[in-house]
């Protein structure tokens, strides 16, 4: 039973990792000039994450950051900022306010708020 539990835990993490990889590939496509296709891929990964059992995981925040980068490259600063704020909420809930990822994102949001 312990082996089956370990396999199940690994497989659960695998689906979140695959969705993150899809979003990262979307970001790479956007960097390569295929912004619409890249955004579609990242949005699809985000939607699947939100609909799945890992909706509350930090991976959703990571996907939000990738999608925010895509939106930034498309000169949609407002949507990029909103996605970063969503990621911030997730990181605060999952990691806490003093975690390095949370603090780094907070600093980035503060810079964009003051600009």
Residue pairs with C-beta under 8 A, 6 or more apart in sequence:
12 53
12 54
15 52
15 54
16 49
16 52
16 54
16 57
16 59
17 59
19 45
19 46
19 48
19 49
19 52
19 54
19 59
19 63
20 45
20 59
20 62
20 63
20 66
22 41
22 42
22 44
22 45
23 41
23 42
23 45
23 46
23 62
23 63
23 66
23 67
24 66
25 38
25 41
26 37
26 38
26 39
26 40
26 41
26 42
26 43
26 45
26 66
26 67
26 70
27 38
27 42
27 66
27 67
27 69
27 70
28 38
29 35
29 37
29 38
29 41
30 38
30 39
30 42
30 69
30 70
30 73
30 74
31 38
31 73
32 38
35 70
35 73
35 74
38 70
39 67
39 70
39 71
39 74
42 63
42 66
42 67
42 70
43 67
45 63
46 60
46 63
46 64
46 67
49 55
49 57
49 59
49 60
49 63
50 60
54 60
56 90
56 93
56 94
57 94
58 90
58 91
58 94
58 95
58 101
60 90
61 86
61 87
61 88
61 90
61 91
61 94
62 87
64 83
64 84
64 86
64 87
64 90
65 83
65 84
65 87
65 105
67 83
68 79
68 80
68 81
68 83
68 84
68 87
69 80
71 77
71 79
71 80
71 83
72 80
77 112
81 109
81 112
84 105
84 108
84 109
84 112
85 109
87 105
88 102
88 105
88 106
88 109
91 99
91 101
91 102
91 105
92 102
95 101
95 102
96 102
97 103
97 106
